[in-house]
Amino acid sequence: MRLLKTRLSYPVLTSGIWQYIVVTLTILVSSLICFHFTEYIGYQSVSFILLFVVSILAIFMGIGPITLASSLSAFIWNFFFIPPKFTVNIDKTEDALMFAMFFIIALVNGVFTSRVRRQERLTHEREERTNSLYQLTRGLANSNDMDELINTAVKNIKANFGLDVIIILQDGNNHLTEYSKDPVMKKLTSKETDVAGWVFEHSMKAGRYTDTFNSENYTFYPMMGSNIKPGVIAVKLPGPIHGNNIEFWDTFVTQISNAVEKEFLNELARKAQFLNESDKLYKTLFNSISHELRIPVATIMSASESLLASQYPEDIRKELSHEILKASSRLNRLIENLLNMSRLESGRISPRLDWCDIHDLINKVTDSLQDELKPFQLQVEISDDMPFVRIDFGLMEQVLYNLIYNATQYASISTNLRVKASYDKGIMTIQVLDRGPGFPEKEIPLIFNKFYRIEGSKAGGTGLGLSIARGFTEAHNGTIIAENRKNGGARFTIRIPTDIPQEEFRVN
């Protein structure tokens, strides 16, 4: 559940008493001025002046005040200006006709002017409302998550209505969530929360200024989507909504409801996708680990049983012991990868930087992989001026181990494997190159993903080695890229920014 607060105002749709006072005073003052100049301008000219005053008033006043101005000006012109003065009698036929025409023209002109002004105002209001709906729709469409969407909705309601509004969303199981922990929602009584639940269940508005639960302080509107009901909107109205405001408000609620429903469904889809991906990940991990565990465990068990069951010559016993050691190393590598991936995902990787010799690093890794490297011709190329560098020796050992081991699994037998290291302008660069099949171009961006295995690759492995290599490299604020070599094979390039010691501590 999410909720936010604002306020609303309503336009005045009827003429106020002040308009009647203004038109009365204006007509009286204009008539008084004309009365002092009647002998100079003639009583016929007074009718045009009063008619002009009524027309001006029609621009600013409503129909009621204009009707009063027309009637009052006609009466004053008859009583104070048309001979005989100070009576309502009109002796001359032409004066009577002029009086009738004056009253009709003043009334019609005032009413028409007022209607034109009212139509102009309505057109302007429609333009403003269309623009408001456009701003609302655009803001909702540009929202990145549910909280931002709700903030946008409340902001637009405040700008256009000024209402105190509470937006309550369902919890995904078609009932409103508990909101007693929210400080804003605590302002709702238990009865009001029950009304909100009733509105959500029955899809009908209720509360103040409705036929249901009209004693409540809030008016509750159901949010109706195309497929689901996202929730309820509760507002404090200063009065019932009338006229075009009803349609405008309903359109606002509909637009917000549709946007909330869409985001709600998107969240459900993301959760479903996450669960589906988690299930796939679990199956992949289970199958991969099962396969990786089964082979070394079977090897250890078989060799151990053989050693225990019979007395073999020393050379055979050594060979069986070597097989146990090799299988144990494979198990240890699997466990190390799983633990390292757990450390990466938990964010607990914090490199312990210290001065390291790249020669020692590469020698340590190649010694650990001497059995895997026997079928290949290993070439190590380290720049003569390679300095000590500040890195985490243990993490970089895992990175280099995984890259070289990966190369031994895919490179062609008896080909060259090269490891190059150099330092230039604050950047340490390490490259691992092989003459294997390389990578399909479309899969290069994916090879560092967890559990990702290139289609058609040989069996074995968990698909974690390259992902761990990237994670440990990035923990050093470095980068690692994979690319194909021109004449076949793959090349991994690691670049890590690092300090170097003062000149007297450099490697000779």
C-alpha positions in Angstrom: 0.0 0.0 0.0 1.2 3.5 -0.9 -0.4 6.8 0.0 0.3 10.5 -0.3 -1.5 13.7 0.6 -2.6 17.0 -1.1 -5.7 19.3 -1.4 -8.5 20.5 -3.9 -10.6 23.5 -4.7 -13.7 24.0 -6.9 -14.5 26.9 -9.3 -17.4 29.1 -8.5 -20.1 28.4 -11.2 -22.7 31.0 -10.1 -22.6 34.9 -10.0 -21.8 36.2 -6.6 -23.7 39.0 -4.8 -20.9 41.4 -5.4 -21.6 41.3 -9.2 -25.1 42.5 -8.6 -23.8 45.3 -6.4 -21.2 46.3 -8.9 -23.6 46.5 -11.9 -26.1 48.5 -9.8 -23.6 51.0 -8.7 -22.1 51.3 -12.2 -25.5 52.0 -13.8 -26.4 54.5 -11.1 -23.1 56.4 -11.4 -23.3 56.5 -15.2 -26.9 57.7 -15.1 -26.0 60.4 -12.6 -23.2 61.7 -14.8 -25.5 61.7 -17.9 -28.3 63.5 -15.9 -26.0 66.5 -15.4 -25.2 66.7 -19.1 -28.6 65.9 -20.6 -29.3 69.4 -21.8 -26.1 69.3 -23.8 -26.2 65.8 -25.3 -29.9 65.1 -25.4 -31.8 62.2 -23.8 -31.5 60.1 -27.0 -27.7 60.1 -26.6 -28.0 58.9 -23.0 -29.5 55.6 -24.3 -26.3 54.9 -26.3 -24.1 55.7 -23.3 -26.1 53.4 -21.1 -26.1 50.7 -23.8 -22.3 51.0 -24.0 -22.0 50.6 -20.2 -24.2 47.5 -20.3 -22.0 46.0 -23.1 -18.8 46.6 -21.1 -20.3 45.1 -18.0 -21.3 42.0 -20.0 -17.7 41.3 -20.6 -17.0 40.7 -16.9 -20.4 39.7 -15.4 -22.7 36.8 -15.5 -26.1 36.6 -17.2 -28.0 37.4 -14.0 -26.2 40.7 -13.2 -26.4 41.7 -16.9 -30.2 41.1 -16.9 -30.4 43.4 -13.9 -28.2 46.0 -15.6 -30.3 46.0 -18.7 -33.6 46.3 -16.8 -32.3 49.0 -14.4 -30.7 51.1 -17.2 -34.0 50.9 -19.2 -36.0 52.0 -16.2 -33.7 54.9 -15.3 -33.6 56.1 -18.9 -37.4 56.1 -19.0 -38.0 57.7 -15.6 -35.2 60.3 -15.5 -34.6 61.2 -19.2 -37.5 60.5 -21.5 -40.1 63.3 -21.4 -42.2 63.7 -19.3 -39.4 63.2 -16.7 -39.9 61.5 -13.4 -42.8 59.3 -14.7 -43.0 56.0 -16.5 -45.3 57.5 -19.1 -44.0 58.0 -22.6 -46.0 60.5 -24.7 -44.3 60.2 -28.1 -44.6 57.0 -30.1 -41.1 57.3 -31.3 -39.8 57.5 -27.7 -41.8 54.5 -26.7 -40.4 52.6 -29.7 -36.9 53.7 -28.9 -37.4 52.7 -25.2 -38.5 49.2 -26.3 -35.6 48.9 -28.7 -33.2 50.1 -26.0 -34.4 47.5 -23.6 -34.3 44.6 -26.1 -30.9 45.6 -27.5 -29.4 46.1 -24.1 -30.7 42.8 -22.9 -29.8 40.8 -26.0 -26.4 42.4 -26.3 -25.6 41.8 -22.7 -26.8 38.2 -22.8 -25.0 37.4 -26.0 -21.8 39.0 -24.8 -22.0 37.1 -21.6 -22.6 33.8 -23.5 -19.6 34.5 -25.8 -17.5 35.2 -22.8 -18.7 32.0 -21.0 -18.1 30.0 -24.2 -14.6 31.4 -24.4 -14.0 30.5 -20.7 -15.3 26.9 -21.3 -13.1 26.6 -24.4 -10.1 27.8 -22.3 -11.0 25.3 -19.5 -11.2 22.5 -22.0 -7.8 23.4 -23.4 -6.4 23.5 -19.8 -8.0 20.1 -19.0 -6.8 18.5 -22.2 -3.3 19.8 -21.4 -3.6 18.6 -17.8 -4.6 15.1 -19.0 -1.7 15.1 -21.4 0.7 16.1 -18.6 -0.8 13.4 -16.4 -0.5 10.7 -19.2 3.0 11.7 -20.0 4.1 11.7 -16.4 2.6 8.3 -15.7 4.2 6.9 -18.9 7.6 8.1 -17.9 7.4 6.7 -14.4 10.0 4.0 -13.7 8.3 2.2 -10.8 5.2 2.1 -8.7 6.3 4.7 -6.1 7.3 7.2 -8.8 3.9 6.6 -10.6 2.0 7.2 -7.4 3.9 10.4 -6.7 3.2 11.6 -10.3 -0.5 10.8 -9.8 -0.8 12.7 -6.5 1.2 15.6 -7.9 -1.2 16.0 -10.8 -4.3 15.7 -8.6 -2.9 18.4 -6.4 -2.1 20.7 -9.4 -5.6 20.3 -10.9 -7.9 19.7 -7.9 -6.0 20.4 -4.7 -7.6 17.4 -2.9 -6.5 15.5 0.2 -5.9 12.2 -1.5 -4.9 8.7 -0.3 -4.1 6.0 -2.9 -4.4 2.4 -1.4 -3.1 -0.5 -3.5 -3.9 -4.1 -3.2 -1.3 -6.6 -2.2 -1.5 -9.0 -5.2 -4.1 -11.3 -3.6 -7.1 -9.1 -4.4 -7.5 -7.5 -1.0 -6.1 -4.2 0.4 -3.0 -4.4 2.5 -2.8 -3.7 6.2 -1.8 0.0 6.7 -1.8 0.4 10.5 2.0 0.9 10.4 1.8 3.9 8.1 1.6 7.2 9.9 -0.7 8.8 7.2 -3.1 5.9 7.1 -3.5 6.0 10.9 -5.7 9.1 10.3 -8.3 6.7 8.8 -10.6 5.2 11.4 -11.2 1.4 11.4 -14.7 2.1 9.9 -13.1 4.1 7.1 -10.7 1.2 6.3 -13.7 -1.1 6.2 -15.4 1.3 3.8 -12.3 1.3 1.6 -12.4 -2.6 1.6 -16.1 -2.5 0.7 -15.5 -0.1 -2.2 -12.6 -2.4 -3.5 -14.8 -5.5 -3.2 -18.0 -4.1 -4.8 -16.3 -1.7 -7.3 -18.6 1.1 -6.3 -17.9 4.6 -4.9 -18.9 5.2 -1.3 -18.5 7.7 1.5 -19.3 11.4 1.7 -21.6 12.9 -1.0 -22.6 9.4 -2.1 -25.6 7.1 -1.4 -23.5 4.7 0.6 -21.7 5.4 4.0 -22.3 9.1 3.4 -21.4 9.9 7.0 -17.7 9.3 6.5 -15.1 12.1 6.0 -13.7 10.6 2.9 -15.2 9.8 -0.5 -13.8 6.5 -1.8 -13.5 5.7 -5.5 -12.6 2.3 -6.9 -9.6 2.1 -9.3 -10.9 0.0 -12.2 -8.4 -1.5 -14.6 -9.1 -3.6 -17.7 -8.1 -6.9 -16.0 -7.6 -6.3 -12.3 -8.6 -3.8 -9.6 -5.4 -2.0 -8.5 -6.9 -0.4 -5.4 -8.9 2.6 -4.0 -8.6 6.4 -4.1 -9.8 8.2 -1.0 -10.4 12.0 -1.1 -11.7 14.7 1.2 -14.2 16.7 -0.9 -15.2 20.2 0.2 -18.5 19.6 -1.6 -20.2 17.4 -4.2 -18.6 17.5 -7.6 -20.9 19.0 -10.3 -21.1 19.5 -14.0 -18.0 19.1 -16.2 -15.9 18.5 -13.0 -17.4 15.0 -12.7 -16.2 14.0 -16.2 -12.8 15.6 -15.6 -12.3 13.8 -12.3 -13.5 10.4 -13.6 -11.1 10.7 -16.5 -8.3 11.4 -14.1 -9.2 8.4 -12.0 -9.4 6.2 -15.1 -6.0 7.3 -16.4 -4.3 6.7 -13.0 -6.1 3.4 -12.6 -4.9 2.1 -16.0 -1.3 3.2 -15.4 -1.3 1.6 -11.9 -2.7 -1.6 -13.3 -0.1 -1.7 -16.1 2.7 -1.2 -13.6 1.1 -3.7 -11.2 1.0 -6.3 -14.0 4.5 -5.4 -15.0 5.7 -6.1 -11.4 3.8 -9.4 -11.4 5.4 -10.3 -14.7 8.9 -9.4 -13.4 8.3 -11.4 -10.3 7.1 -14.4 -12.4 10.1 -14.0 -14.7 12.5 -13.8 -11.7 10.9 -17.0 -10.2 11.2 -18.7 -13.6 14.8 -17.6 -14.0 15.5 -18.7 -10.4 14.0 -22.1 -11.1 16.1 -22.4 -14.3 19.2 -21.3 -12.4 18.6 -23.8 -9.7 18.2 -26.6 -12.2 21.3 -25.6 -14.1 23.3 -25.3 -10.9 22.0 -28.6 -9.6 22.7 -30.4 -12.8 26.1 -28.9 -13.3 27.2 -29.5 -9.7 25.8 -33.0 -9.7 27.9 -33.8 -12.9 31.0 -32.1 -11.5 30.7 -33.8 -8.2 30.0 -37.3 -9.6 33.1 -37.7 -11.6 35.8 -36.8 -8.9 33.8 -38.6 -6.2 33.6 -41.7 -8.3 37.3 -41.5 -9.0 38.2 -41.1 -5.3 35.9 -43.9 -4.3 37.2 -46.2 -7.0 40.9 -45.5 -6.3 40.4 -45.7 -2.6 38.6 -49.1 -2.8 41.4 -50.4 -5.0 44.1 -49.3 -2.6 42.2 -50.9 0.3 41.3 -54.1 -1.5 44.6 -55.3 -2.8 48.3 -54.9 -2.4 49.6 -53.1 -5.5 53.1 -52.4 -6.5 54.5 -49.0 -5.4 54.2 -47.5 -8.9 50.5 -48.4 -9.2 49.8 -47.2 -5.6 51.4 -43.9 -6.5 49.3 -43.7 -9.7 46.1 -44.3 -7.7 47.1 -41.8 -5.1 47.8 -39.3 -7.8 44.3 -39.9 -9.2 42.8 -39.3 -5.8 44.8 -36.1 -5.4 43.7 -34.9 -8.9 40.0 -35.6 -8.2 40.3 -33.9 -4.8 41.8 -30.8 -6.5 38.9 -30.8 -8.9 36.4 -30.9 -6.0 38.3 -28.2 -4.2 38.2 -26.0 -7.4 34.4 -26.5 -7.6 34.0 -25.6 -4.0 36.2 -22.5 -4.4 34.2 -21.3 -7.3 30.9 -21.7 -5.5 32.3 -19.9 -2.4 33.8 -17.1 -4.6 30.5 -16.6 -6.4 28.7 -16.4 -3.1 31.2 -13.7 -1.9 30.7 -11.8 -5.2 26.9 -11.8 -4.9 26.9 -10.9 -1.3 29.1 -7.9 -2.0 31.7 -9.0 0.6 34.6 -8.8 -1.8 37.1 -6.2 -0.6 40.6 -6.5 -2.2 43.5 -6.5 0.2 46.1 -4.6 -1.8 49.7 -5.3 -1.3 52.9 -5.1 -3.4 53.1 -8.2 -5.6 55.6 -9.5 -8.2 53.8 -10.6 -11.4 56.5 -13.3 -11.8 55.5 -14.9 -8.6 51.8 -14.7 -9.5 52.1 -16.4 -12.9 54.6 -19.0 -11.5 52.1 -19.9 -8.7 49.3 -20.4 -11.1 51.2 -22.4 -13.7 52.6 -24.7 -10.9 49.0 -25.3 -9.8 48.0 -26.2 -13.4 51.1 -28.2 -14.4 49.1 -31.3 -15.2 46.6 -29.4 -17.3 49.5 -27.6 -19.1 51.5 -30.7 -20.0 49.8 -31.1 -23.5 50.6 -27.5 -24.4 53.6 -25.3 -25.1 53.4 -22.5 -22.5 55.0 -19.2 -23.2 55.3 -16.6 -20.5 56.2 -13.1 -21.6 56.8 -10.4 -18.9 58.2 -7.0 -19.7 61.7 -6.5 -18.5 60.8 -3.3 -16.7 57.7 -4.8 -15.0 57.5 -3.2 -11.6 55.8 -4.5 -8.4 52.1 -3.7 -8.5 49.5 -3.2 -5.7 46.9 -6.0 -6.1 45.2 -8.7 -4.1 47.5 -11.7 -4.8 44.8 -14.2 -3.8 42.1 -12.7 -6.0 44.3 -12.3 -9.0 45.6 -15.8 -8.6 42.0 -17.0 -8.9 41.4 -14.8 -12.0 44.5 -16.0 -13.8 43.9 -19.6 -12.7 40.4 -19.6 -14.2 41.6 -18.0 -17.5 44.5 -20.4 -18.1 42.4 -23.4 -17.0 39.6 -22.3 -19.4 42.2 -22.1 -22.2 43.5 -25.7 -21.5 39.9 -27.0 -21.8 39.3 -25.5 -25.3 42.7 -25.0 -27.0 44.0 -27.6 -29.5 46.6 -30.1 -28.1 50.3 -29.2 -28.7 49.4 -25.6 -29.5 50.9 -22.5 -27.8 49.4 -21.0 -24.7 50.8 -17.5 -24.0 50.6 -15.4 -20.9 51.8 -11.8 -21.3 52.2 -9.1 -18.6 53.1 -5.4 -18.9 52.8 -2.1 -17.2 52.2 1.3 -18.9 51.0 4.7 -17.6 49.5 3.4 -14.4 47.8 0.3 -16.0 48.8 -3.3 -15.4 47.9 -5.5 -18.4 47.7 -9.3 -18.4 46.7 -11.3 -21.4 46.0 -15.0 -21.8 46.1 -16.2 -25.5 45.3 -19.6 -27.0 44.8 -21.3 -30.3 41.4 -22.9 -29.6 38.2 -22.5 -31.6 37.5 -19.0 -30.2 34.0 -17.7 -29.6 30.9 -17.2 -31.8 30.7 -13.4 -32.2 27.1 -13.2 -30.9 28.1 -15.0 -27.7 31.1 -12.9 -26.7 29.0 -10.5 -24.6 27.5 -13.4 -22.7 30.5 -15.5 -21.8 31.1 -13.7 -18.5 27.5 -14.4 -17.3 27.0 -16.9 -14.5 26.5 -20.5 -15.6 26.7 -19.5 -19.2 28.1 -22.1 -21.5 28.8 -21.7 -25.2 26.5 -23.9 -27.3 28.3 -27.1 -28.4 31.1 -26.7 -25.7 32.6 -29.8 -24.1 30.9 -31.3 -21.1 32.1 -30.4 -17.6 32.5 -27.2 -15.7 29.9 -25.1 -13.9 30.2 -22.0 -16.1 31.4 -19.9 -13.1 35.1 -19.5 -13.9 34.8 -16.5 -16.2 32.1 -14.9 -14.2 34.4 -15.0 -11.1 37.3 -13.7 -13.1 35.3 -10.7 -14.2 34.0 -10.1 -10.6 37.4 -10.2 -9.0 38.9 -8.0 -11.8 36.1 -5.4 -11.3 36.8 -5.5 -7.6 40.2 -4.1 -8.5 38.4 -1.3 -10.5 39.7 -3.1 -13.6 38.2 -4.5 -16.8 38.4 -7.8 -18.6 37.5 -8.4 -22.2 37.3 -11.4 -24.5 37.9 -11.4 -28.2 38.9 -13.7 -31.1 42.4 -13.6 -32.5 42.9 -13.1 -36.3 44.3 -16.5 -37.0 42.1 -18.5 -34.7 41.9 -18.7 -30.9 40.8 -16.5 -28.0 42.4 -13.7 -26.1 41.5 -12.4 -22.7 42.8 -9.0 -21.7 42.9 -7.8 -18.1 43.6 -4.1 -17.4 43.9 -2.9 -13.8 44.9 0.6 -12.6 47.6 0.2 -9.9 50.3 2.1 -8.2 53.9 1.1 -8.4 56.6 1.5 -5.7 59.3 4.1 -5.7 62.3 3.5 -8.0 64.5 1.9 -5.3 61.9 -0.9 -4.8 61.4 -1.8 -8.4 62.2 -5.2 -9.7 65.5 -5.4 -11.6 
